[in-house]
Structures are given as C-alpha cells and as structure tokens.
C-alpha cells in the first residue's frame, strides 16, 4: 500500500514540478519528465551526517524510464547536457540520478549527435 501511495505521489510531483528531459543511451533518445535540482542535500550513508553538495541531481519516475540508468549515459535538461555519474533507486518508485555538467564543447558535440539521432528517428518513422 505504501509503495502504491509513494508511486502516486512521485507521479504527481514529476507531473507538477518536473520538466521535459531527453535521456540518451547508445544512440537512442528517450523523452521523459524529471525534477531537476542544481544542488543536492543528502545524508552520508555511514554516519547519517547531512551532506550539502553542489552536484546537480535529477529525479525520474520508474515508469518514465523503463530501464536502469547507467553511469556515463547523458541527459539533456533545459538546454544543458549532463552525464550520469551514479543512479540510485530513491525508495519511492523513482531513480535519483547524480549528474555532472558536460563542458560547452562536449555539449555542442553531443547536441549535434543527438540532433542527427532525432532526425534519423523521424526519417525512419516517415518511411
């Protein structure tokens, strides 16, 4: 019952507070929604001490990504490209992705490559 309520709550949070994202893996682009935070507050799992971080994070619903996010996958959020450093189940039917901003030159190259992927997908769908 709790998992059902947690899933309902997470879907509502992502629907209301989330923004469109594009998740990239192995040349495939997956559109989804996620809640992006430029910085993150967490707990050290060994000591329980609060840890503040400037590392950006993204919360995504299990239902939006039907696969486990992997290290070094890429995510485009609000025009910026990030690399996935780590992914952890959040305990409430979602993934918490720890991200790293990709440099401007790498970002342009990645966006260019992703545009080609999207164009090929559109062409294949119309053929």
C-alpha positions as CSV (number, residue, x, y, z in Angstrom):
1,X,0.0,0.0,0.0
2,X,2.8,2.4,0.9
3,X,4.6,1.7,-2.4
4,X,1.3,2.5,-4.3
5,X,0.9,5.8,-2.4
6,X,4.6,6.6,-2.9
7,X,4.2,5.9,-6.7
8,X,1.1,8.1,-6.9
9,X,2.9,10.9,-5.0
10,X,6.0,10.7,-7.2
11,X,4.0,10.8,-10.4
12,X,2.2,13.9,-9.1
13,X,5.5,15.6,-8.1
14,X,7.1,14.8,-11.5
15,X,3.9,16.0,-13.4
16,X,3.7,19.3,-11.5
17,X,7.3,20.1,-10.7
18,X,9.1,18.2,-13.5
19,X,10.3,19.5,-16.8
20,X,10.9,17.7,-20.1
21,X,14.2,15.9,-20.4
22,X,15.8,13.7,-23.0
23,X,17.7,10.7,-21.9
24,X,20.4,9.4,-24.2
25,X,21.9,5.9,-24.2
26,X,23.7,4.0,-27.0
27,X,22.4,6.4,-29.7
28,X,18.8,6.2,-28.5
29,X,16.9,9.3,-27.3
30,X,14.1,8.7,-24.7
31,X,11.9,11.7,-23.9
32,X,10.7,11.8,-20.3
33,X,10.0,14.3,-17.4
34,X,12.1,14.8,-14.3
35,X,12.6,17.1,-11.3
36,X,16.0,18.8,-11.7
37,X,17.9,20.4,-8.8
38,X,21.2,22.3,-9.4
39,X,22.4,21.3,-5.9
40,X,21.5,18.4,-3.6
41,X,21.3,17.8,0.2
42,X,21.7,14.2,1.4
43,X,22.9,12.1,4.2
44,X,26.2,10.2,4.5
45,X,25.0,6.5,4.5
46,X,27.7,5.5,7.0
47,X,27.4,8.3,9.6
48,X,23.9,9.8,8.9
49,X,25.5,13.3,8.8
50,X,23.9,15.8,6.5
51,X,25.9,16.5,3.4
52,X,25.4,19.5,1.1
53,X,26.6,19.2,-2.4
54,X,26.6,21.4,-5.5
55,X,26.2,18.3,-7.6
56,X,23.1,18.5,-9.8
57,X,20.6,15.7,-9.4
58,X,17.5,14.6,-11.4
59,X,14.6,12.6,-10.0
60,X,12.8,10.4,-12.7
61,X,9.9,8.1,-12.3
62,X,10.5,4.3,-12.9
63,X,7.6,4.5,-15.4
64,X,9.2,7.2,-17.5
65,X,12.5,5.3,-17.9
66,X,11.8,1.7,-18.5
67,X,15.4,0.7,-17.9
68,X,18.0,1.3,-15.2
69,X,20.0,4.4,-15.8
70,X,23.8,3.7,-16.2
71,X,26.9,5.7,-15.5
72,X,28.1,7.8,-18.5
73,X,24.6,8.0,-20.1
74,X,23.6,11.5,-20.9
75,X,20.6,13.7,-20.1
76,X,19.5,17.0,-21.7
77,X,17.7,19.2,-19.2
78,X,16.6,22.8,-20.1
79,X,19.2,23.1,-22.9
80,X,22.1,21.8,-20.8
81,X,23.7,18.4,-21.2
82,X,24.7,16.3,-18.2
83,X,26.5,13.0,-17.8
84,X,25.1,10.4,-15.3
85,X,27.7,9.8,-12.6
86,X,25.5,7.5,-10.5
87,X,21.9,6.3,-10.3
88,X,20.1,5.0,-7.2
89,X,16.6,3.9,-6.6
90,X,15.0,6.7,-4.4
91,X,13.0,4.2,-2.4
92,X,9.7,5.5,-3.8
93,X,9.4,4.2,-7.4
94,X,11.9,6.6,-8.9
95,X,15.6,7.0,-9.8
96,X,17.8,9.6,-8.3
97,X,20.5,10.5,-10.9
98,X,23.7,12.2,-9.8
99,X,24.8,14.3,-12.7
100,X,27.9,16.1,-14.0
101,X,27.6,19.1,-16.3
102,X,29.3,18.4,-19.6
103,X,31.6,21.2,-20.9
104,X,30.4,23.6,-23.6
105,X,32.4,22.0,-26.5
106,X,31.4,18.4,-25.4
107,X,27.8,19.7,-25.0
108,X,27.6,21.1,-28.5
109,X,29.1,17.9,-30.0
110,X,26.6,15.8,-28.0
111,X,23.6,18.0,-29.0
112,X,24.8,17.8,-32.7
113,X,25.0,14.0,-32.4
114,X,21.6,13.9,-30.7
115,X,20.0,16.0,-33.5
116,X,21.2,13.5,-36.0
117,X,19.7,10.7,-34.0
118,X,16.4,12.5,-33.7
119,X,16.4,13.3,-37.5
120,X,17.1,9.7,-38.3
121,X,14.3,8.6,-36.0
122,X,11.9,11.0,-37.7
123,X,13.0,9.8,-41.2
124,X,12.6,6.2,-40.2
125,X,9.2,6.8,-38.8
126,X,8.0,8.5,-42.0
127,X,9.5,5.9,-44.3
